Amino acid sequence: MKAETGERRFATATRGFGPPGILAILFVLAGTAVTPLVGAVLALAWARWSRTPWRELGFARPRSWWRDMGLGVALGIAFKLLMKAVVMPLLGAPPVNQAYHDLVGNPAALPGMLFAVVVGAGFGEETLFRGYMFERLGKLLGSGARAKTTIVLMTSALFAVVHYREQGLAGVQQAAATGLVFGTVFAVTGELWMLMWVHAAFDLTAVAIIYLDLETRVAHMFFRS
């Protein structure tokens, strides 16, 4: 009984914003500095230790797995094409993403890249930047419309910043835009699974465009330089 009481106190403490809770947040953010996937794994570990219901991180069972997957994939592909052909050219981004240009016609690089975009980005980034960060900031700021707007802006800014190291300014611009869209969807629905499909399909479309050397063609579909 005493051990159970101690576990409950520990769970309550790590869900709060006293020293244990703040240390837990810093621990997750330290993992994020390695990769978002590491941060996501630590966030899930925190959820288990703190007895946070999975639903509060967005892991609610969808009404239809197939519907969410199909809709998510379709939206992810369409969103990526919109970003590449319209939004990024309007922001003045170069047509070619130099950070991943070595992927062009390089089948040996595909397995690692596919793992990165499906597991690291689709699952990891959504778990961390939407599920975990929304739960933590929601407990701190509240659940009203103003609080949710603030949370969307804060998580989008953080999401954008972590893309600077590998992708530079263009990566920050794209991540800020996608973070605002994904964050808004999550703020409204509170569900992660479809967003994971959207995110994975978005990045897989990006990989396909780069691999097939179609970046310039897609980027100039509407705007000629």
Secondary structure as GFF3:
##gff-version 3
##sequence-region A 1 225
A	DSSP	alpha_helix	2	15	.	.	.	ID=ss1
A	DSSP	alpha_helix	19	34	.	.	.	ID=ss2
A	DSSP	alpha_helix	36	49	.	.	.	ID=ss3
A	DSSP	three_ten_helix	54	57	.	.	.	ID=ss4
A	DSSP	alpha_helix	65	82	.	.	.	ID=ss5
A	DSSP	pi_helix	83	87	.	.	.	ID=ss6
A	DSSP	alpha_helix	88	90	.	.	.	ID=ss7
A	DSSP	three_ten_helix	98	103	.	.	.	ID=ss8
A	DSSP	three_ten_helix	107	109	.	.	.	ID=ss9
A	DSSP	alpha_helix	110	115	.	.	.	ID=ss10
A	DSSP	pi_helix	116	132	.	.	.	ID=ss11
A	DSSP	alpha_helix	133	141	.	.	.	ID=ss12
A	DSSP	alpha_helix	145	161	.	.	.	ID=ss13
A	DSSP	alpha_helix	164	189	.	.	.	ID=ss14
A	DSSP	alpha_helix	193	211	.	.	.	ID=ss15
A	DSSP	alpha_helix	215	219	.	.	.	ID=ss16
###
